Amino acid sequence: MRNEFLKNIRRIVIKIGSGVLTGEGNGLDDAIMARLAVQVAQLRQEGMEVIIVSSGAIAAGRGKLGLTHRPRTIPQKQATAAVGQSRLMHAYENAFDPHGFTVAQLLLTRDDLSNRRRFLNARATIDTLLGYGVIPIINENDTVAVDEIKFGDNDNLSALVTNLADAHLLLILTDIDGFYDADPRSNPAARLIPLVTKITREVEQGAGGSGSSVGTGGMATKVAAAKRAGQYGVPTFMLNGKRPELITRALAGEEVGTLFLPAGKSLTSRKHWIAHTLRPTGRIMVDAGARQALVGQGCSLLPSGIVRLEGSFDRGGCVRVCGPDDVEFCRGIVDYSQAEIQAILGHRSSEIEEILGYRYGDEIIHRDNLVVHKEQTP
């Protein structure tokens, strides 16, 4: 089954965690980075394009500043990342230079990808770099991304980059051998699960917290990243990045690590962007009839089915759509602002112009801008 999902792979996103690059100590491990560069160079020689999403800036900054513990406050983390980012890129340059490859630095925040124009600009930049034979190295812009640096978001970023770059495979390198049925650090009887055919709630609940003092992302964020990539139709490998040649062995079909299979029906790039990149700024509560029309019939959201609103949002904003049980079942981009929807909710579309004095269209959210969550689809 692995070979079936690995054929025709031409563009790969490789996410490398801090625990892989540094272990439990300060500074970067040049030997590990050299081994990773050898494997990436081999993939390139086989005709694959590689994009790296790399953690490690804060860990590299700790080594330079002589800090023995991970910085605790947001300004300390941002300052440490500012010191470490240049050292991280220098280390990548040294690792890839012997193989004749040039690397490029891209620093992104979720806000960069939430703006559709900037999203498309970033995609064009990546395509151009790959066309030049350059290996893009992407990291969160930790010096300004407060929420991301606080919670650790490079796992999530790697899934977003998979969509951004239109990649065929996400490969997450961590410091354990894959996804287990229990935490292998505390439970010696934990069993490695080589294949996850569907990321269920049980799988998500089985993901534990972070086990590394140098990283912020735990197993839960990695499983969430695999789920997001899977909804774009992309499989995800989770591998131990410290083990020699594991990348090439995995892509050769050897049963190492954990392979997460993609969802059965994938989202388009735009709908994946709506579902996972945009930040909702409000909620629209609808009645049971509207919920059935959206979920069961693939309809657009009309004002007649809306019961009430929460939050403040403008036209073009992203909102959560909730049913009578107050649970979100889809989200989308609105064609009317919160104030405009408040005035027309419960009314027929034919009454919009009479009430507002103008009309953008019949729909509050057009079905092309609406994403129904997978677990809700019949």
TORKOL-4160 file (C-alpha; in steps of 0.2 Angstrom, whole numbers, padded with zeros to 4 digits, m for minus):
378
<pt num="1" X="0000" Y="0000" Z="0000"/>
<pt num="2" X="0014" Y="0012" Z="0004"/>
<pt num="3" X="0021" Y="0011" Z="m0014"/>
<pt num="4" X="0004" Y="0015" Z="m0021"/>
<pt num="5" X="0004" Y="0032" Z="m0011"/>
<pt num="6" X="0022" Y="0036" Z="m0015"/>
<pt num="7" X="0022" Y="0034" Z="m0034"/>
<pt num="8" X="0022" Y="0050" Z="m0044"/>
<pt num="9" X="0029" Y="0060" Z="m0029"/>
<pt num="10" X="0037" Y="0075" Z="m0037"/>
<pt num="11" X="0036" Y="0089" Z="m0024"/>
<pt num="12" X="0039" Y="0086" Z="m0005"/>
<pt num="13" X="0037" Y="0097" Z="0010"/>
<pt num="14" X="0049" Y="0091" Z="0024"/>
<pt num="15" X="0046" Y="0098" Z="0041"/>
<pt num="16" X="0061" Y="0097" Z="0053"/>
<pt num="17" X="0058" Y="0099" Z="0072"/>
<pt num="18" X="0070" Y="0107" Z="0084"/>
<pt num="19" X="0072" Y="0091" Z="0093"/>
<pt num="20" X="0080" Y="0084" Z="0077"/>
<pt num="21" X="0091" Y="0098" Z="0074"/>
<pt num="22" X="0097" Y="0100" Z="0092"/>
<pt num="23" X="0093" Y="0086" Z="0103"/>
<pt num="24" X="0091" Y="0091" Z="0121"/>
<pt num="25" X="0106" Y="0102" Z="0121"/>
<pt num="26" X="0110" Y="0120" Z="0115"/>
<pt num="27" X="0115" Y="0124" Z="0098"/>
<pt num="28" X="0113" Y="0115" Z="0081"/>
<pt num="29" X="0119" Y="0098" Z="0078"/>
<pt num="30" X="0130" Y="0100" Z="0062"/>
<pt num="31" X="0132" Y="0081" Z="0059"/>
<pt num="32" X="0113" Y="0079" Z="0059"/>
<pt num="33" X="0110" Y="0093" Z="0047"/>
<pt num="34" X="0124" Y="0086" Z="0036"/>
<pt num="35" X="0115" Y="0069" Z="0035"/>
<pt num="36" X="0099" Y="0077" Z="0031"/>
<pt num="37" X="0107" Y="0087" Z="0017"/>
<pt num="38" X="0114" Y="0071" Z="0010"/>
<pt num="39" X="0096" Y="0063" Z="0009"/>
<pt num="40" X="0088" Y="0079" Z="0002"/>
<pt num="41" X="0102" Y="0080" Z="m0011"/>
<pt num="42" X="0098" Y="0062" Z="m0016"/>
<pt num="43" X="0080" Y="0066" Z="m0018"/>
<pt num="44" X="0084" Y="0081" Z="m0029"/>
<pt num="45" X="0095" Y="0069" Z="m0040"/>
<pt num="46" X="0080" Y="0058" Z="m0042"/>
<pt num="47" X="0070" Y="0072" Z="m0049"/>
<pt num="48" X="0060" Y="0078" Z="m0034"/>
<pt num="49" X="0058" Y="0095" Z="m0028"/>
<pt num="50" X="0060" Y="0098" Z="m0009"/>
<pt num="51" X="0054" Y="0112" Z="0002"/>
<pt num="52" X="0060" Y="0113" Z="0020"/>
<pt num="53" X="0049" Y="0120" Z="0035"/>
<pt num="54" X="0062" Y="0121" Z="0048"/>
<pt num="55" X="0061" Y="0125" Z="0067"/>
<pt num="56" X="0077" Y="0128" Z="0077"/>
<pt num="57" X="0079" Y="0147" Z="0077"/>
<pt num="58" X="0076" Y="0149" Z="0095"/>
<pt num="59" X="0087" Y="0133" Z="0099"/>
<pt num="60" X="0101" Y="0141" Z="0089"/>
<pt num="61" X="0099" Y="0157" Z="0097"/>
<pt num="62" X="0100" Y="0149" Z="0114"/>
<pt num="63" X="0117" Y="0142" Z="0110"/>
<pt num="64" X="0124" Y="0158" Z="0104"/>
<pt num="65" X="0117" Y="0168" Z="0119"/>
<pt num="66" X="0123" Y="0154" Z="0131"/>
<pt num="67" X="0105" Y="0151" Z="0138"/>
<pt num="68" X="0103" Y="0135" Z="0148"/>
<pt num="69" X="0084" Y="0135" Z="0148"/>
<pt num="70" X="0071" Y="0139" Z="0134"/>
<pt num="71" X="0066" Y="0157" Z="0135"/>
<pt num="72" X="0050" Y="0159" Z="0144"/>
<pt num="73" X="0043" Y="0176" Z="0140"/>
<pt num="74" X="0037" Y="0181" Z="0122"/>
<pt num="75" X="0050" Y="0195" Z="0120"/>
<pt num="76" X="0064" Y="0183" Z="0126"/>
<pt num="77" X="0058" Y="0170" Z="0113"/>
<pt num="78" X="0057" Y="0183" Z="0099"/>
<pt num="79" X="0074" Y="0190" Z="0103"/>
<pt num="80" X="0082" Y="0173" Z="0104"/>
<pt num="81" X="0074" Y="0169" Z="0087"/>
<pt num="82" X="0081" Y="0185" Z="0080"/>
<pt num="83" X="0098" Y="0179" Z="0085"/>
<pt num="84" X="0096" Y="0161" Z="0080"/>
<pt num="85" X="0088" Y="0163" Z="0063"/>
<pt num="86" X="0104" Y="0169" Z="0054"/>
<pt num="87" X="0114" Y="0155" Z="0062"/>
<pt num="88" X="0101" Y="0142" Z="0057"/>
<pt num="89" X="0102" Y="0148" Z="0039"/>
<pt num="90" X="0121" Y="0148" Z="0039"/>
<pt num="91" X="0120" Y="0130" Z="0045"/>
<pt num="92" X="0109" Y="0125" Z="0031"/>
<pt num="93" X="0120" Y="0134" Z="0019"/>
<pt num="94" X="0135" Y="0124" Z="0026"/>
<pt num="95" X="0126" Y="0108" Z="0025"/>
<pt num="96" X="0120" Y="0110" Z="0007"/>
<pt num="97" X="0135" Y="0119" Z="m0001"/>
<pt num="98" X="0145" Y="0102" Z="m0003"/>
<pt num="99" X="0131" Y="0096" Z="m0014"/>
<pt num="100" X="0130" Y="0111" Z="m0025"/>
<pt num="101" X="0113" Y="0117" Z="m0019"/>
<pt num="102" X="0108" Y="0135" Z="m0015"/>
<pt num="103" X="0095" Y="0138" Z="m0001"/>
<pt num="104" X="0083" Y="0152" Z="0001"/>
<pt num="105" X="0075" Y="0159" Z="0017"/>
<pt num="106" X="0056" Y="0163" Z="0018"/>
<pt num="107" X="0049" Y="0169" Z="0034"/>
<pt num="108" X="0030" Y="0168" Z="0035"/>
<pt num="109" X="0016" Y="0171" Z="0048"/>
<pt num="110" X="m0001" Y="0165" Z="0047"/>
<pt num="111" X="m0007" Y="0182" Z="0043"/>
<pt num="112" X="0004" Y="0181" Z="0027"/>
<pt num="113" X="m0005" Y="0166" Z="0021"/>
<pt num="114" X="m0023" Y="0172" Z="0027"/>
<pt num="115" X="m0021" Y="0186" Z="0014"/>
<pt num="116" X="m0026" Y="0178" Z="m0003"/>
<pt num="117" X="m0014" Y="0190" Z="m0013"/>
<pt num="118" X="0000" Y="0187" Z="m0001"/>
<pt num="119" X="m0003" Y="0168" Z="m0002"/>
<pt num="120" X="m0002" Y="0168" Z="m0021"/>
<pt num="121" X="0013" Y="0179" Z="m0020"/>
<pt num="122" X="0022" Y="0167" Z="m0009"/>
<pt num="123" X="0016" Y="0152" Z="m0020"/>
<pt num="124" X="0024" Y="0161" Z="m0035"/>
<pt num="125" X="0040" Y="0164" Z="m0025"/>
<pt num="126" X="0042" Y="0146" Z="m0021"/>
<pt num="127" X="0038" Y="0140" Z="m0038"/>
<pt num="128" X="0051" Y="0152" Z="m0045"/>
<pt num="129" X="0064" Y="0146" Z="m0032"/>
<pt num="130" X="0061" Y="0128" Z="m0036"/>
<pt num="131" X="0063" Y="0132" Z="m0055"/>
<pt num="132" X="0080" Y="0139" Z="m0051"/>
<pt num="133" X="0084" Y="0123" Z="m0042"/>
<pt num="134" X="0085" Y="0132" Z="m0025"/>
<pt num="135" X="0079" Y="0123" Z="m0009"/>
<pt num="136" X="0067" Y="0135" Z="0000"/>
<pt num="137" X="0069" Y="0135" Z="0019"/>
<pt num="138" X="0053" Y="0141" Z="0027"/>
<pt num="139" X="0051" Y="0146" Z="0046"/>
<pt num="140" X="0038" Y="0155" Z="0056"/>
<pt num="141" X="0043" Y="0174" Z="0057"/>
<pt num="142" X="0045" Y="0171" Z="0076"/>
<pt num="143" X="0051" Y="0189" Z="0079"/>
<pt num="144" X="0034" Y="0195" Z="0076"/>
<pt num="145" X="0022" Y="0181" Z="0076"/>
<pt num="146" X="0016" Y="0182" Z="0094"/>
<pt num="147" X="0002" Y="0168" Z="0094"/>
<pt num="148" X="0013" Y="0156" Z="0084"/>
<pt num="149" X="0028" Y="0158" Z="0094"/>
<pt num="150" X="0018" Y="0156" Z="0110"/>
<pt num="151" X="0010" Y="0139" Z="0105"/>
<pt num="152" X="0022" Y="0132" Z="0093"/>
<pt num="153" X="0015" Y="0131" Z="0076"/>
<pt num="154" X="0028" Y="0125" Z="0063"/>
<pt num="155" X="0018" Y="0108" Z="0062"/>
<pt num="156" X="0003" Y="0118" Z="0057"/>
<pt num="157" X="0013" Y="0129" Z="0045"/>
<pt num="158" X="0020" Y="0113" Z="0036"/>
<pt num="159" X="0002" Y="0108" Z="0032"/>
<pt num="160" X="m0002" Y="0125" Z="0026"/>
<pt num="161" X="0014" Y="0126" Z="0015"/>
<pt num="162" X="0009" Y="0109" Z="0008"/>
<pt num="163" X="m0006" Y="0118" Z="0001"/>
<pt num="164" X="0003" Y="0133" Z="m0003"/>
<pt num="165" X="0016" Y="0124" Z="m0013"/>
<pt num="166" X="0004" Y="0112" Z="m0021"/>
<pt num="167" X="0015" Y="0097" Z="m0014"/>
<pt num="168" X="0012" Y="0079" Z="m0016"/>
<pt num="169" X="0019" Y="0073" Z="0001"/>
<pt num="170" X="0022" Y="0080" Z="0019"/>
<pt num="171" X="0036" Y="0072" Z="0028"/>
<pt num="172" X="0037" Y="0077" Z="0047"/>
<pt num="173" X="0054" Y="0073" Z="0055"/>
<pt num="174" X="0053" Y="0072" Z="0074"/>
<pt num="175" X="0064" Y="0064" Z="0087"/>
<pt num="176" X="0054" Y="0048" Z="0090"/>
<pt num="177" X="0050" Y="0034" Z="0077"/>
<pt num="178" X="0033" Y="0038" Z="0073"/>
<pt num="179" X="0015" Y="0038" Z="0080"/>
<pt num="180" X="0013" Y="0026" Z="0095"/>
<pt num="181" X="m0003" Y="0019" Z="0104"/>
<pt num="182" X="0005" Y="0026" Z="0120"/>
<pt num="183" X="0019" Y="0038" Z="0124"/>
<pt num="184" X="0035" Y="0028" Z="0121"/>
<pt num="185" X="0045" Y="0039" Z="0133"/>
<pt num="186" X="0035" Y="0034" Z="0148"/>
<pt num="187" X="0028" Y="0017" Z="0142"/>
<pt num="188" X="0040" Y="0004" Z="0136"/>
<pt num="189" X="0026" Y="m0007" Z="0130"/>
<pt num="190" X="0020" Y="0007" Z="0118"/>
<pt num="191" X="0018" Y="0000" Z="0100"/>
<pt num="192" X="0022" Y="0009" Z="0084"/>
<pt num="193" X="0008" Y="0011" Z="0072"/>
<pt num="194" X="0015" Y="0010" Z="0054"/>
<pt num="195" X="m0001" Y="0015" Z="0045"/>
<pt num="196" X="m0015" Y="0026" Z="0050"/>
<pt num="197" X="m0029" Y="0025" Z="0037"/>
<pt num="198" X="m0040" Y="0038" Z="0044"/>
<pt num="199" X="m0037" Y="0051" Z="0058"/>
<pt num="200" X="m0052" Y="0048" Z="0069"/>
<pt num="201" X="m0056" Y="0056" Z="0086"/>
<pt num="202" X="m0048" Y="0042" Z="0094"/>
<pt num="203" X="m0032" Y="0045" Z="0085"/>
<pt num="204" X="m0032" Y="0063" Z="0090"/>
<pt num="205" X="m0036" Y="0059" Z="0108"/>
<pt num="206" X="m0021" Y="0047" Z="0108"/>
<pt num="207" X="m0009" Y="0060" Z="0103"/>
<pt num="208" X="0001" Y="0067" Z="0118"/>
<pt num="209" X="0010" Y="0083" Z="0123"/>
<pt num="210" X="0028" Y="0089" Z="0119"/>
<pt num="211" X="0042" Y="0078" Z="0125"/>
<pt num="212" X="0056" Y="0089" Z="0121"/>
<pt num="213" X="0063" Y="0104" Z="0130"/>
<pt num="214" X="0069" Y="0113" Z="0114"/>
<pt num="215" X="0053" Y="0111" Z="0104"/>
<pt num="216" X="0035" Y="0117" Z="0107"/>
<pt num="217" X="0025" Y="0106" Z="0096"/>
<pt num="218" X="0019" Y="0089" Z="0102"/>
<pt num="219" X="0012" Y="0074" Z="0094"/>
<pt num="220" X="m0006" Y="0082" Z="0094"/>
<pt num="221" X="0001" Y="0096" Z="0082"/>
<pt num="222" X="0009" Y="0083" Z="0071"/>
<pt num="223" X="m0007" Y="0073" Z="0070"/>
<pt num="224" X="m0017" Y="0089" Z="0066"/>
<pt num="225" X="m0005" Y="0093" Z="0052"/>
<pt num="226" X="m0007" Y="0076" Z="0045"/>
<pt num="227" X="m0026" Y="0078" Z="0045"/>
<pt num="228" X="m0025" Y="0095" Z="0037"/>
<pt num="229" X="m0013" Y="0089" Z="0023"/>
<pt num="230" X="m0024" Y="0074" Z="0021"/>
<pt num="231" X="m0039" Y="0085" Z="0018"/>
<pt num="232" X="m0029" Y="0092" Z="0003"/>
<pt num="233" X="m0027" Y="0074" Z="m0003"/>
<pt num="234" X="m0009" Y="0073" Z="0003"/>
<pt num="235" X="m0002" Y="0058" Z="0013"/>
<pt num="236" X="0010" Y="0062" Z="0028"/>
<pt num="237" X="0025" Y="0052" Z="0034"/>
<pt num="238" X="0031" Y="0054" Z="0052"/>
<pt num="239" X="0049" Y="0048" Z="0054"/>
<pt num="240" X="0063" Y="0049" Z="0066"/>
<pt num="241" X="0074" Y="0062" Z="0059"/>
<pt num="242" X="0089" Y="0057" Z="0069"/>
<pt num="243" X="0090" Y="0040" Z="0061"/>
<pt num="244" X="0102" Y="0038" Z="0046"/>
<pt num="245" X="0094" Y="0037" Z="0029"/>
<pt num="246" X="0077" Y="0035" Z="0035"/>
<pt num="247" X="0070" Y="0048" Z="0022"/>
<pt num="248" X="0076" Y="0038" Z="0007"/>
<pt num="249" X="0071" Y="0022" Z="0015"/>
<pt num="250" X="0054" Y="0028" Z="0018"/>
<pt num="251" X="0052" Y="0034" Z="0001"/>
<pt num="252" X="0058" Y="0018" Z="m0006"/>
<pt num="253" X="0043" Y="0009" Z="0002"/>
<pt num="254" X="0052" Y="0002" Z="0017"/>
<pt num="255" X="0040" Y="0001" Z="0032"/>
<pt num="256" X="0048" Y="0014" Z="0044"/>
<pt num="257" X="0039" Y="0027" Z="0053"/>
<pt num="258" X="0021" Y="0030" Z="0052"/>
<pt num="259" X="0011" Y="0034" Z="0036"/>
<pt num="260" X="m0005" Y="0044" Z="0037"/>
<pt num="261" X="m0016" Y="0041" Z="0022"/>
<pt num="262" X="m0026" Y="0056" Z="0015"/>
<pt num="263" X="m0044" Y="0059" Z="0016"/>
<pt num="264" X="m0055" Y="0050" Z="0003"/>
<pt num="265" X="m0061" Y="0066" Z="m0006"/>
<pt num="266" X="m0049" Y="0081" Z="m0005"/>
<pt num="267" X="m0053" Y="0099" Z="m0004"/>
<pt num="268" X="m0048" Y="0111" Z="m0018"/>
<pt num="269" X="m0033" Y="0123" Z="m0014"/>
<pt num="270" X="m0045" Y="0137" Z="m0011"/>
<pt num="271" X="m0056" Y="0128" Z="0000"/>
<pt num="272" X="m0042" Y="0121" Z="0010"/>
<pt num="273" X="m0036" Y="0139" Z="0012"/>
<pt num="274" X="m0053" Y="0144" Z="0019"/>
<pt num="275" X="m0054" Y="0129" Z="0031"/>
<pt num="276" X="m0037" Y="0129" Z="0038"/>
<pt num="277" X="m0028" Y="0146" Z="0035"/>
<pt num="278" X="m0041" Y="0160" Z="0037"/>
<pt num="279" X="m0045" Y="0165" Z="0055"/>
<pt num="280" X="m0064" Y="0166" Z="0058"/>
<pt num="281" X="m0069" Y="0182" Z="0066"/>
<pt num="282" X="m0087" Y="0178" Z="0069"/>
<pt num="283" X="m0101" Y="0165" Z="0070"/>
<pt num="284" X="m0117" Y="0163" Z="0060"/>
<pt num="285" X="m0131" Y="0152" Z="0069"/>
<pt num="286" X="m0143" Y="0144" Z="0057"/>
<pt num="287" X="m0159" Y="0134" Z="0058"/>
<pt num="288" X="m0160" Y="0115" Z="0055"/>
<pt num="289" X="m0167" Y="0118" Z="0037"/>
<pt num="290" X="m0152" Y="0128" Z="0032"/>
<pt num="291" X="m0140" Y="0116" Z="0040"/>
<pt num="292" X="m0148" Y="0102" Z="0030"/>
<pt num="293" X="m0147" Y="0112" Z="0014"/>
<pt num="294" X="m0128" Y="0116" Z="0017"/>
<pt num="295" X="m0123" Y="0098" Z="0022"/>
<pt num="296" X="m0135" Y="0087" Z="0013"/>
<pt num="297" X="m0138" Y="0097" Z="m0003"/>
<pt num="298" X="m0122" Y="0107" Z="m0006"/>
<pt num="299" X="m0132" Y="0124" Z="m0006"/>
<pt num="300" X="m0126" Y="0141" Z="m0003"/>
<pt num="301" X="m0131" Y="0150" Z="0013"/>
<pt num="302" X="m0146" Y="0162" Z="0011"/>
<pt num="303" X="m0152" Y="0175" Z="0024"/>
<pt num="304" X="m0168" Y="0166" Z="0027"/>
<pt num="305" X="m0160" Y="0152" Z="0036"/>
<pt num="306" X="m0150" Y="0163" Z="0048"/>
<pt num="307" X="m0155" Y="0164" Z="0066"/>
<pt num="308" X="m0142" Y="0176" Z="0075"/>
<pt num="309" X="m0124" Y="0182" Z="0073"/>
<pt num="310" X="m0109" Y="0183" Z="0085"/>
<pt num="311" X="m0094" Y="0194" Z="0083"/>
<pt num="312" X="m0089" Y="0208" Z="0071"/>
<pt num="313" X="m0084" Y="0205" Z="0053"/>
<pt num="314" X="m0083" Y="0214" Z="0036"/>
<pt num="315" X="m0088" Y="0208" Z="0019"/>
<pt num="316" X="m0075" Y="0195" Z="0013"/>
<pt num="317" X="m0072" Y="0189" Z="0031"/>
<pt num="318" X="m0071" Y="0171" Z="0037"/>
<pt num="319" X="m0085" Y="0165" Z="0049"/>
<pt num="320" X="m0090" Y="0149" Z="0058"/>
<pt num="321" X="m0107" Y="0142" Z="0053"/>
<pt num="322" X="m0116" Y="0134" Z="0068"/>
<pt num="323" X="m0132" Y="0124" Z="0068"/>
<pt num="324" X="m0146" Y="0123" Z="0081"/>
<pt num="325" X="m0134" Y="0114" Z="0093"/>
<pt num="326" X="m0122" Y="0129" Z="0093"/>
<pt num="327" X="m0109" Y="0117" Z="0085"/>
<pt num="328" X="m0098" Y="0123" Z="0070"/>
<pt num="329" X="m0101" Y="0112" Z="0055"/>
<pt num="330" X="m0094" Y="0123" Z="0041"/>
<pt num="331" X="m0086" Y="0139" Z="0038"/>
<pt num="332" X="m0084" Y="0151" Z="0024"/>
<pt num="333" X="m0081" Y="0169" Z="0017"/>
<pt num="334" X="m0096" Y="0181" Z="0018"/>
<pt num="335" X="m0102" Y="0192" Z="0004"/>
<pt num="336" X="m0110" Y="0204" Z="0017"/>
<pt num="337" X="m0104" Y="0212" Z="0033"/>
<pt num="338" X="m0110" Y="0208" Z="0050"/>
<pt num="339" X="m0121" Y="0224" Z="0051"/>
<pt num="340" X="m0129" Y="0220" Z="0034"/>
<pt num="341" X="m0133" Y="0202" Z="0038"/>
<pt num="342" X="m0141" Y="0208" Z="0055"/>
<pt num="343" X="m0153" Y="0218" Z="0044"/>
<pt num="344" X="m0158" Y="0205" Z="0032"/>
<pt num="345" X="m0157" Y="0189" Z="0042"/>
<pt num="346" X="m0173" Y="0178" Z="0042"/>
<pt num="347" X="m0178" Y="0187" Z="0026"/>
<pt num="348" X="m0179" Y="0181" Z="0008"/>
<pt num="349" X="m0165" Y="0185" Z="m0004"/>
<pt num="350" X="m0178" Y="0194" Z="m0015"/>
<pt num="351" X="m0180" Y="0207" Z="m0001"/>
<pt num="352" X="m0161" Y="0211" Z="0001"/>
<pt num="353" X="m0161" Y="0226" Z="m0010"/>
<pt num="354" X="m0177" Y="0233" Z="m0003"/>
<pt num="355" X="m0170" Y="0232" Z="0015"/>
<pt num="356" X="m0152" Y="0238" Z="0011"/>
<pt num="357" X="m0155" Y="0248" Z="m0004"/>
<pt num="358" X="m0142" Y="0238" Z="m0014"/>
<pt num="359" X="m0138" Y="0220" Z="m0017"/>
<pt num="360" X="m0121" Y="0210" Z="m0019"/>
<pt num="361" X="m0130" Y="0194" Z="m0023"/>
<pt num="362" X="m0143" Y="0182" Z="m0016"/>
<pt num="363" X="m0131" Y="0172" Z="m0005"/>
<pt num="364" X="m0123" Y="0176" Z="0012"/>
<pt num="365" X="m0110" Y="0163" Z="0008"/>
<pt num="366" X="m0109" Y="0156" Z="m0009"/>
<pt num="367" X="m0106" Y="0137" Z="m0010"/>
<pt num="368" X="m0089" Y="0140" Z="m0019"/>
<pt num="369" X="m0083" Y="0149" Z="m0003"/>
<pt num="370" X="m0091" Y="0137" Z="0009"/>
<pt num="371" X="m0082" Y="0122" Z="0017"/>
<pt num="372" X="m0092" Y="0109" Z="0026"/>
<pt num="373" X="m0082" Y="0099" Z="0039"/>
<pt num="374" X="m0078" Y="0081" Z="0034"/>
<pt num="375" X="m0086" Y="0073" Z="0048"/>
<pt num="376" X="m0102" Y="0082" Z="0044"/>
<pt num="377" X="m0104" Y="0076" Z="0026"/>
<pt num="378" X="m0116" Y="0062" Z="0023"/>
